[in-house]
């Protein structure tokens, strides 16, 4: 097994950036939502400005790569400089993807964004996460106004914007799949993706808000990640195995998402993730473990320094050449005692827990 996470830093063809950890929604299973359905009170709010974005990702890191604006804790369209950052990426020949719930800002903003991205619809896309119709979308996408969302979608598509509809299938919206697919085509979306979500499943105890809203995976097998089929078993051993997933897996058998090795990936992208507080992580799951800070993150900072992956003090090239990225992370997969639970839980070759299987419908 190679020691380096990537062949070279230049081997990376996709960079995910969390421009902000602010969000207009309060999705029950989101990392920024507390057990009672409110935002985590102690979450420090950060935005990446245009000036900072240019500093951490100069043109040579943009050109020819997919720059995906997304987030573990926030929605990128909530970022103050989202439009100017989008202009910067497009002007430097980056391939832009934006993930959003679409329920913020006004139709004029979305029209301007749509026009900006209209010149190259094969290169750019905005992925709208919409989980149902007017009566069901807000069950999971709490605080997202359907009227405002549809106004924004209409404005973006009318201006020529390349739109992609992502649908997380739960028990409360599984009956609307075909109706939503038809609506997405009628509205002018270029693509519709059905996500067989692992959220709110038996792999973890539901929070109070998830239980109150009855958020649960679809019971239709085709809409579920095959790795979770054991959750329907009455066998208590199978249940226990799911609740302590990484303890029952062979940690030597890692298919790293960041190296494009996941069996659920249709495109073998080699990627890196930059959080809203400028931390460089291999993937969003490491960023998720940063707040509240889990034991494995505390151990990393203790061993390599609290700022070893902080772009406020280092360039992206320098971070990717640190000992952890060059050798120690991949080496840690060889032993059960050293493999991070983040890796063994999410990217285990036999049962990748958090990778969401998808079913795509293209309308172009």
C-alpha positions as a LaTeX table, in Angstrom:
\begin{tabular}{lrrr}
\hline
Residue & $x$ (\AA) & $y$ (\AA) & $z$ (\AA) \\
\hline
Unk1 & 0.00 & 0.00 & 0.00 \\
Unk2 & 1.33 & 3.43 & $-0.89$ \\
Unk3 & 2.23 & 5.61 & 2.08 \\
Unk4 & 0.99 & 8.87 & 0.64 \\
Unk5 & $-2.71$ & 9.71 & 0.67 \\
Unk6 & $-2.38$ & 10.97 & $-2.91$ \\
Unk7 & 0.40 & 10.34 & $-5.44$ \\
Unk8 & 1.30 & 14.04 & $-5.20$ \\
Unk9 & $-0.63$ & 17.13 & $-4.07$ \\
Unk10 & $-1.24$ & 17.92 & $-7.73$ \\
Unk11 & $-2.98$ & 14.54 & $-8.03$ \\
Unk12 & $-6.04$ & 16.12 & $-6.37$ \\
Unk13 & $-8.74$ & 16.94 & $-8.91$ \\
Unk14 & $-11.50$ & 18.07 & $-6.55$ \\
Unk15 & $-11.43$ & 20.57 & $-3.68$ \\
Unk16 & $-14.42$ & 20.87 & $-1.36$ \\
Unk17 & $-14.74$ & 24.16 & 0.53 \\
Unk18 & $-17.08$ & 25.09 & 3.35 \\
Unk19 & $-17.39$ & 28.84 & 2.82 \\
Unk20 & $-19.40$ & 29.31 & 6.01 \\
Unk21 & $-20.82$ & 27.30 & 8.88 \\
Unk22 & $-23.96$ & 29.43 & 8.97 \\
Unk23 & $-27.24$ & 28.05 & 7.64 \\
Unk24 & $-30.87$ & 29.12 & 7.31 \\
Unk25 & $-32.18$ & 25.60 & 7.92 \\
Unk26 & $-32.33$ & 23.33 & 10.96 \\
Unk27 & $-32.22$ & 19.85 & 9.47 \\
Unk28 & $-32.69$ & 17.27 & 12.26 \\
Unk29 & $-29.75$ & 15.01 & 11.31 \\
Unk30 & $-27.33$ & 17.84 & 10.50 \\
Unk31 & $-24.13$ & 18.19 & 12.51 \\
Unk32 & $-25.01$ & 21.79 & 13.39 \\
Unk33 & $-28.38$ & 20.81 & 14.88 \\
Unk34 & $-28.50$ & 19.89 & 18.56 \\
Unk35 & $-30.62$ & 17.08 & 20.01 \\
Unk36 & $-33.50$ & 19.51 & 20.62 \\
Unk37 & $-33.58$ & 20.77 & 17.02 \\
Unk38 & $-31.84$ & 24.09 & 17.68 \\
Unk39 & $-28.39$ & 25.11 & 16.36 \\
Unk40 & $-25.48$ & 24.04 & 18.58 \\
Unk41 & $-25.08$ & 27.01 & 20.92 \\
Unk42 & $-21.29$ & 26.89 & 21.14 \\
Unk43 & $-20.58$ & 26.57 & 17.41 \\
Unk44 & $-18.20$ & 29.44 & 16.47 \\
Unk45 & $-19.51$ & 31.05 & 13.28 \\
Unk46 & $-17.01$ & 31.67 & 10.49 \\
Unk47 & $-17.09$ & 32.95 & 6.90 \\
Unk48 & $-14.35$ & 32.68 & 4.28 \\
Unk49 & $-14.06$ & 36.04 & 2.55 \\
Unk50 & $-13.06$ & 36.56 & $-1.08$ \\
Unk51 & $-9.67$ & 37.88 & 0.05 \\
Unk52 & $-9.03$ & 34.79 & 2.16 \\
Unk53 & $-10.32$ & 32.45 & $-0.55$ \\
Unk54 & $-7.86$ & 33.91 & $-3.06$ \\
Unk55 & $-5.05$ & 33.49 & $-0.54$ \\
Unk56 & $-5.75$ & 29.84 & 0.30 \\
Unk57 & $-6.66$ & 28.85 & $-3.27$ \\
Unk58 & $-4.62$ & 30.87 & $-5.78$ \\
Unk59 & $-5.40$ & 30.42 & $-9.49$ \\
Unk60 & $-3.11$ & 27.41 & $-9.97$ \\
Unk61 & $-5.24$ & 25.45 & $-7.48$ \\
Unk62 & $-8.46$ & 26.47 & $-9.27$ \\
Unk63 & $-7.76$ & 25.92 & $-12.95$ \\
Unk64 & $-8.93$ & 22.56 & $-14.28$ \\
Unk65 & $-10.24$ & 21.30 & $-10.94$ \\
Unk66 & $-13.73$ & 20.87 & $-9.59$ \\
Unk67 & $-14.28$ & 23.35 & $-6.78$ \\
Unk68 & $-17.25$ & 22.18 & $-4.75$ \\
Unk69 & $-18.78$ & 24.73 & $-2.37$ \\
Unk70 & $-20.60$ & 22.72 & 0.28 \\
Unk71 & $-20.47$ & 22.24 & 4.03 \\
Unk72 & $-20.75$ & 20.01 & 7.07 \\
Unk73 & $-22.20$ & 22.76 & 9.22 \\
Unk74 & $-23.25$ & 25.48 & 6.77 \\
Unk75 & $-24.80$ & 26.31 & 3.41 \\
Unk76 & $-22.35$ & 28.09 & 1.06 \\
Unk77 & $-25.00$ & 30.48 & $-0.28$ \\
Unk78 & $-25.19$ & 31.97 & 3.22 \\
Unk79 & $-21.58$ & 33.16 & 2.84 \\
Unk80 & $-21.21$ & 36.91 & 2.47 \\
Unk81 & $-18.91$ & 36.73 & $-0.58$ \\
Unk82 & $-20.48$ & 33.74 & $-2.33$ \\
Unk83 & $-21.10$ & 35.57 & $-5.61$ \\
Unk84 & $-17.66$ & 37.17 & $-5.90$ \\
Unk85 & $-16.01$ & 33.86 & $-4.99$ \\
Unk86 & $-18.08$ & 32.16 & $-7.69$ \\
Unk87 & $-16.88$ & 34.78 & $-10.20$ \\
Unk88 & $-13.28$ & 34.13 & $-9.15$ \\
Unk89 & $-13.63$ & 30.35 & $-9.64$ \\
Unk90 & $-15.31$ & 30.72 & $-13.04$ \\
Unk91 & $-12.80$ & 33.30 & $-14.29$ \\
Unk92 & $-9.92$ & 31.01 & $-13.33$ \\
Unk93 & $-11.38$ & 28.07 & $-15.26$ \\
Unk94 & $-12.49$ & 26.01 & $-12.29$ \\
Unk95 & $-15.38$ & 23.56 & $-12.60$ \\
Unk96 & $-17.92$ & 24.82 & $-10.07$ \\
Unk97 & $-20.42$ & 22.86 & $-8.00$ \\
Unk98 & $-22.56$ & 24.51 & $-5.32$ \\
Unk99 & $-24.63$ & 22.47 & $-2.85$ \\
Unk100 & $-27.53$ & 24.38 & $-1.27$ \\
Unk101 & $-31.04$ & 24.05 & 0.12 \\
Unk102 & $-31.93$ & 27.07 & $-2.05$ \\
Unk103 & $-34.07$ & 28.79 & 0.55 \\
Unk104 & $-32.03$ & 31.92 & 1.09 \\
Unk105 & $-31.38$ & 35.25 & $-0.71$ \\
Unk106 & $-33.74$ & 36.64 & $-3.36$ \\
Unk107 & $-34.65$ & 35.87 & $-7.00$ \\
Unk108 & $-32.38$ & 38.64 & $-8.30$ \\
Unk109 & $-29.32$ & 36.99 & $-6.72$ \\
Unk110 & $-30.29$ & 33.64 & $-8.22$ \\
Unk111 & $-30.87$ & 35.19 & $-11.65$ \\
Unk112 & $-27.40$ & 36.77 & $-11.57$ \\
Unk113 & $-25.84$ & 33.49 & $-10.47$ \\
Unk114 & $-27.73$ & 31.60 & $-13.16$ \\
Unk115 & $-26.56$ & 33.99 & $-15.86$ \\
Unk116 & $-22.94$ & 33.75 & $-14.65$ \\
Unk117 & $-23.01$ & 29.95 & $-14.88$ \\
Unk118 & $-25.08$ & 29.73 & $-18.06$ \\
Unk119 & $-22.15$ & 29.97 & $-20.47$ \\
Unk120 & $-20.85$ & 26.51 & $-19.60$ \\
Unk121 & $-23.62$ & 24.23 & $-18.38$ \\
Unk122 & $-21.49$ & 21.12 & $-18.85$ \\
Unk123 & $-18.86$ & 22.44 & $-16.44$ \\
Unk124 & $-20.86$ & 24.13 & $-13.67$ \\
Unk125 & $-23.88$ & 23.12 & $-11.60$ \\
Unk126 & $-25.91$ & 24.13 & $-8.58$ \\
Unk127 & $-27.25$ & 21.15 & $-6.66$ \\
Unk128 & $-30.50$ & 21.97 & $-4.86$ \\
Unk129 & $-31.20$ & 19.64 & $-1.93$ \\
Unk130 & $-35.00$ & 19.36 & $-2.03$ \\
Unk131 & $-36.53$ & 16.41 & $-0.20$ \\
Unk132 & $-40.09$ & 16.26 & $-1.39$ \\
Unk133 & $-42.91$ & 18.60 & $-2.37$ \\
Unk134 & $-44.50$ & 21.54 & $-0.56$ \\
Unk135 & $-46.05$ & 19.33 & 2.12 \\
Unk136 & $-42.93$ & 17.24 & 2.85 \\
Unk137 & $-39.75$ & 19.17 & 2.04 \\
Unk138 & $-39.81$ & 21.19 & 5.26 \\
Unk139 & $-40.20$ & 18.09 & 7.44 \\
Unk140 & $-36.48$ & 17.48 & 7.07 \\
Unk141 & $-35.37$ & 20.83 & 5.54 \\
Unk142 & $-36.80$ & 22.73 & 8.50 \\
Unk143 & $-37.18$ & 26.51 & 8.13 \\
Unk144 & $-36.86$ & 26.36 & 4.32 \\
Unk145 & $-39.83$ & 28.18 & 2.79 \\
Unk146 & $-41.23$ & 26.28 & $-0.21$ \\
Unk147 & $-42.53$ & 29.49 & $-1.80$ \\
Unk148 & $-39.14$ & 31.22 & $-1.51$ \\
Unk149 & $-37.32$ & 28.10 & $-2.69$ \\
Unk150 & $-39.47$ & 27.78 & $-5.83$ \\
Unk151 & $-39.09$ & 31.49 & $-6.61$ \\
Unk152 & $-35.31$ & 31.11 & $-6.40$ \\
Unk153 & $-35.28$ & 27.93 & $-8.50$ \\
Unk154 & $-37.44$ & 29.51 & $-11.22$ \\
Unk155 & $-35.22$ & 32.59 & $-11.32$ \\
Unk156 & $-31.98$ & 30.57 & $-11.53$ \\
Unk157 & $-33.20$ & 28.24 & $-14.28$ \\
Unk158 & $-34.88$ & 31.02 & $-16.28$ \\
Unk159 & $-31.53$ & 32.86 & $-16.36$ \\
Unk160 & $-29.88$ & 29.77 & $-17.85$ \\
Unk161 & $-28.46$ & 28.32 & $-14.66$ \\
Unk162 & $-27.56$ & 24.60 & $-14.70$ \\
Unk163 & $-29.69$ & 23.07 & $-11.92$ \\
Unk164 & $-29.52$ & 19.59 & $-10.37$ \\
Unk165 & $-32.16$ & 18.27 & $-7.92$ \\
Unk166 & $-30.97$ & 16.04 & $-5.03$ \\
Unk167 & $-33.67$ & 14.09 & $-3.18$ \\
Unk168 & $-33.02$ & 12.32 & 0.15 \\
Unk169 & $-35.57$ & 9.54 & 0.50 \\
Unk170 & $-37.19$ & 9.09 & 3.92 \\
Unk171 & $-40.28$ & 7.20 & 5.02 \\
Unk172 & $-42.29$ & 10.43 & 4.96 \\
Unk173 & $-41.54$ & 11.28 & 1.31 \\
Unk174 & $-40.96$ & 7.91 & $-0.39$ \\
Unk175 & $-44.44$ & 8.05 & $-1.95$ \\
Unk176 & $-43.52$ & 11.25 & $-3.84$ \\
Unk177 & $-40.46$ & 10.07 & $-5.73$ \\
Unk178 & $-42.06$ & 9.92 & $-9.18$ \\
Unk179 & $-44.03$ & 13.15 & $-8.68$ \\
Unk180 & $-40.85$ & 14.98 & $-7.63$ \\
Unk181 & $-38.91$ & 13.53 & $-10.55$ \\
Unk182 & $-41.63$ & 14.76 & $-12.94$ \\
Unk183 & $-41.66$ & 18.21 & $-11.34$ \\
Unk184 & $-37.89$ & 18.55 & $-11.59$ \\
Unk185 & $-38.04$ & 17.84 & $-15.33$ \\
Unk186 & $-40.96$ & 20.24 & $-15.81$ \\
Unk187 & $-39.11$ & 23.04 & $-14.01$ \\
Unk188 & $-36.05$ & 22.63 & $-16.23$ \\
Unk189 & $-33.60$ & 20.81 & $-13.98$ \\
Unk190 & $-30.88$ & 19.10 & $-15.96$ \\
Unk191 & $-30.54$ & 16.16 & $-13.59$ \\
Unk192 & $-32.43$ & 14.45 & $-10.77$ \\
Unk193 & $-30.68$ & 12.30 & $-8.15$ \\
Unk194 & $-32.37$ & 9.96 & $-5.74$ \\
Unk195 & $-30.21$ & 9.46 & $-2.65$ \\
Unk196 & $-30.54$ & 6.27 & $-0.68$ \\
Unk197 & $-29.73$ & 8.02 & 2.54 \\
Unk198 & $-28.14$ & 6.56 & 5.65 \\
Unk199 & $-29.33$ & 9.46 & 7.82 \\
Unk200 & $-31.53$ & 8.80 & 10.83 \\
Unk201 & $-31.02$ & 5.06 & 10.61 \\
Unk202 & $-30.59$ & 2.39 & 13.26 \\
Unk203 & $-26.84$ & 2.91 & 13.29 \\
Unk204 & $-27.37$ & 5.58 & 15.92 \\
Unk205 & $-29.95$ & 6.40 & 18.53 \\
Unk206 & $-32.39$ & 9.02 & 17.17 \\
Unk207 & $-32.19$ & 12.45 & 18.75 \\
Unk208 & $-35.23$ & 13.99 & 20.41 \\
Unk209 & $-36.01$ & 16.09 & 17.35 \\
Unk210 & $-35.64$ & 13.14 & 14.97 \\
Unk211 & $-38.03$ & 11.09 & 17.08 \\
Unk212 & $-40.52$ & 13.96 & 17.38 \\
Unk213 & $-40.58$ & 14.48 & 13.60 \\
Unk214 & $-40.52$ & 10.71 & 12.91 \\
Unk215 & $-37.48$ & 11.08 & 10.66 \\
Unk216 & $-36.65$ & 7.59 & 9.42 \\
Unk217 & $-35.16$ & 5.93 & 6.32 \\
Unk218 & $-37.45$ & 4.60 & 3.65 \\
Unk219 & $-38.56$ & 1.03 & 4.18 \\
Unk220 & $-38.42$ & 0.41 & 0.44 \\
Unk221 & $-35.25$ & $-1.60$ & $-0.04$ \\
Unk222 & $-34.32$ & 0.05 & $-3.35$ \\
Unk223 & $-34.12$ & 3.39 & $-1.57$ \\
Unk224 & $-31.72$ & 2.21 & 1.12 \\
Unk225 & $-27.97$ & 1.86 & 1.23 \\
Unk226 & $-27.35$ & $-1.92$ & 0.98 \\
Unk227 & $-24.80$ & $-1.65$ & 3.80 \\
Unk228 & $-27.67$ & $-1.01$ & 6.22 \\
Unk229 & $-29.86$ & $-4.00$ & 5.41 \\
Unk230 & $-28.90$ & $-5.61$ & 8.72 \\
Unk231 & $-30.78$ & $-2.87$ & 10.57 \\
Unk232 & $-34.09$ & $-4.55$ & 9.76 \\
Unk233 & $-32.95$ & $-7.78$ & 11.38 \\
Unk234 & $-34.39$ & $-8.94$ & 14.67 \\
Unk235 & $-31.04$ & $-10.47$ & 15.52 \\
Unk236 & $-29.68$ & $-8.57$ & 18.58 \\
Unk237 & $-26.11$ & $-9.35$ & 17.49 \\
Unk238 & $-26.71$ & $-7.62$ & 14.16 \\
Unk239 & $-28.17$ & $-4.61$ & 15.97 \\
Unk240 & $-25.20$ & $-4.41$ & 18.32 \\
Unk241 & $-22.82$ & $-4.64$ & 15.39 \\
Unk242 & $-24.41$ & $-1.61$ & 13.78 \\
Unk243 & $-24.28$ & 0.49 & 16.95 \\
Unk244 & $-20.56$ & $-0.27$ & 17.38 \\
Unk245 & $-19.76$ & $-0.45$ & 13.70 \\
Unk246 & $-16.04$ & 0.19 & 13.54 \\
Unk247 & $-15.25$ & $-2.36$ & 16.28 \\
Unk248 & $-16.50$ & $-5.21$ & 14.13 \\
Unk249 & $-14.76$ & $-4.36$ & 10.89 \\
Unk250 & $-11.32$ & $-5.06$ & 9.51 \\
Unk251 & $-9.68$ & $-1.64$ & 9.65 \\
Unk252 & $-7.01$ & $-2.85$ & 7.22 \\
Unk253 & $-9.64$ & $-2.91$ & 4.51 \\
Unk254 & $-10.06$ & 0.82 & 3.84 \\
Unk255 & $-11.43$ & 2.15 & 0.55 \\
Unk256 & $-10.58$ & 5.82 & 1.01 \\
Unk257 & $-13.22$ & 8.24 & $-0.25$ \\
Unk258 & $-10.60$ & 10.98 & $-0.65$ \\
Unk259 & $-8.48$ & 8.77 & $-2.90$ \\
Unk260 & $-11.46$ & 7.93 & $-5.09$ \\
Unk261 & $-11.58$ & 4.32 & $-3.93$ \\
Unk262 & $-15.13$ & 4.13 & $-2.59$ \\
Unk263 & $-17.33$ & 1.58 & $-4.35$ \\
Unk264 & $-20.20$ & 4.08 & $-4.16$ \\
Unk265 & $-18.38$ & 6.71 & $-6.23$ \\
Unk266 & $-19.30$ & 6.93 & $-9.91$ \\
Unk267 & $-16.33$ & 9.18 & $-10.58$ \\
Unk268 & $-13.02$ & 8.37 & $-8.85$ \\
Unk269 & $-12.31$ & 11.92 & $-7.69$ \\
Unk270 & $-9.28$ & 12.50 & $-5.50$ \\
Unk271 & $-10.35$ & 15.23 & $-3.15$ \\
Unk272 & $-9.52$ & 17.34 & $-0.14$ \\
Unk273 & $-11.82$ & 19.29 & 2.20 \\
Unk274 & $-11.35$ & 22.81 & 3.60 \\
Unk275 & $-13.55$ & 23.75 & 6.55 \\
Unk276 & $-14.95$ & 27.19 & 7.33 \\
Unk277 & $-12.24$ & 27.70 & 9.94 \\
Unk278 & $-9.55$ & 26.97 & 7.30 \\
Unk279 & $-8.66$ & 23.45 & 8.42 \\
Unk280 & $-7.56$ & 21.06 & 5.67 \\
Unk281 & $-8.99$ & 17.55 & 6.05 \\
Unk282 & $-9.03$ & 14.55 & 3.72 \\
Unk283 & $-12.83$ & 14.53 & 3.77 \\
Unk284 & $-15.94$ & 16.03 & 5.33 \\
Unk285 & $-16.12$ & 13.26 & 7.95 \\
Unk286 & $-12.89$ & 14.46 & 9.56 \\
Unk287 & $-14.26$ & 18.01 & 9.51 \\
Unk288 & $-17.43$ & 16.76 & 11.17 \\
Unk289 & $-15.36$ & 15.32 & 14.03 \\
Unk290 & $-13.70$ & 18.69 & 14.66 \\
Unk291 & $-16.73$ & 20.15 & 16.45 \\
Unk292 & $-17.49$ & 19.10 & 19.07 \\
Unk293 & $-13.91$ & 17.94 & 19.02 \\
Unk294 & $-13.64$ & 14.15 & 19.12 \\
Unk295 & $-10.81$ & 12.22 & 20.73 \\
Unk296 & $-9.07$ & 11.37 & 17.45 \\
Unk297 & $-8.93$ & 15.06 & 16.48 \\
Unk298 & $-7.51$ & 16.01 & 19.87 \\
Unk299 & $-4.86$ & 13.33 & 19.45 \\
Unk300 & $-3.93$ & 14.64 & 15.99 \\
Unk301 & $-3.48$ & 18.17 & 17.30 \\
Unk302 & $-1.45$ & 16.90 & 20.26 \\
Unk303 & 0.89 & 14.94 & 17.99 \\
Unk304 & 1.28 & 17.30 & 15.02 \\
Unk305 & 0.46 & 20.68 & 16.55 \\
Unk306 & $-2.87$ & 22.50 & 16.82 \\
Unk307 & $-2.26$ & 24.40 & 13.57 \\
Unk308 & $-0.58$ & 21.72 & 11.44 \\
Unk309 & $-3.48$ & 21.80 & 8.93 \\
Unk310 & $-4.53$ & 25.43 & 9.32 \\
Unk311 & $-4.41$ & 27.51 & 6.11 \\
Unk312 & $-4.18$ & 30.68 & 8.18 \\
Unk313 & $-0.56$ & 29.68 & 8.82 \\
Unk314 & 0.37 & 27.31 & 5.97 \\
Unk315 & $-0.20$ & 26.92 & 2.25 \\
Unk316 & $-2.28$ & 24.04 & 0.96 \\
Unk317 & 0.84 & 22.51 & $-0.58$ \\
Unk318 & 2.66 & 22.63 & 2.76 \\
Unk319 & $-0.24$ & 21.05 & 4.64 \\
Unk320 & $-0.44$ & 18.17 & 2.15 \\
Unk321 & 3.29 & 17.55 & 2.59 \\
Unk322 & 3.08 & 17.15 & 6.38 \\
Unk323 & 3.95 & 13.79 & 7.93 \\
Unk324 & 0.31 & 12.96 & 8.63 \\
Unk325 & $-0.74$ & 13.39 & 4.99 \\
Unk326 & 2.43 & 11.96 & 3.45 \\
Unk327 & 2.75 & 8.84 & 5.59 \\
Unk328 & 1.01 & 8.44 & 8.92 \\
Unk329 & $-2.67$ & 8.54 & 7.88 \\
Unk330 & $-2.41$ & 5.70 & 5.36 \\
Unk331 & 0.01 & 3.78 & 7.57 \\
Unk332 & $-2.52$ & 3.92 & 10.41 \\
Unk333 & $-4.95$ & 1.79 & 8.40 \\
Unk334 & $-2.71$ & $-1.28$ & 8.80 \\
Unk335 & $-3.55$ & $-1.87$ & 12.46 \\
Unk336 & $-6.80$ & $-1.99$ & 14.38 \\
Unk337 & $-5.19$ & $-0.09$ & 17.23 \\
Unk338 & $-4.14$ & 2.87 & 15.07 \\
Unk339 & $-6.90$ & 3.13 & 12.45 \\
Unk340 & $-9.13$ & 6.12 & 13.12 \\
Unk341 & $-12.81$ & 5.28 & 13.76 \\
Unk342 & $-13.57$ & 8.00 & 11.20 \\
Unk343 & $-11.91$ & 5.91 & 8.49 \\
Unk344 & $-13.08$ & 2.49 & 9.63 \\
Unk345 & $-16.68$ & 3.60 & 10.05 \\
Unk346 & $-17.09$ & 5.56 & 6.84 \\
Unk347 & $-14.74$ & 3.96 & 4.33 \\
Unk348 & $-14.54$ & 0.31 & 5.25 \\
Unk349 & $-14.35$ & $-1.74$ & 2.06 \\
Unk350 & $-16.96$ & $-4.26$ & 3.14 \\
Unk351 & $-19.56$ & $-1.92$ & 4.66 \\
Unk352 & $-18.99$ & 1.82 & 4.06 \\
Unk353 & $-21.44$ & 3.30 & 6.52 \\
Unk354 & $-21.92$ & 6.91 & 5.43 \\
Unk355 & $-21.53$ & 6.74 & 1.66 \\
Unk356 & $-24.94$ & 7.35 & 0.14 \\
Unk357 & $-25.82$ & 5.24 & $-2.91$ \\
Unk358 & $-27.50$ & 7.25 & $-5.66$ \\
Unk359 & $-29.79$ & 6.77 & $-8.63$ \\
Unk360 & $-29.49$ & 9.44 & $-11.33$ \\
Unk361 & $-31.91$ & 10.60 & $-14.01$ \\
Unk362 & $-30.54$ & 12.97 & $-16.64$ \\
Unk363 & $-32.89$ & 15.19 & $-18.65$ \\
Unk364 & $-30.29$ & 16.46 & $-21.16$ \\
\hline
\end{tabular}
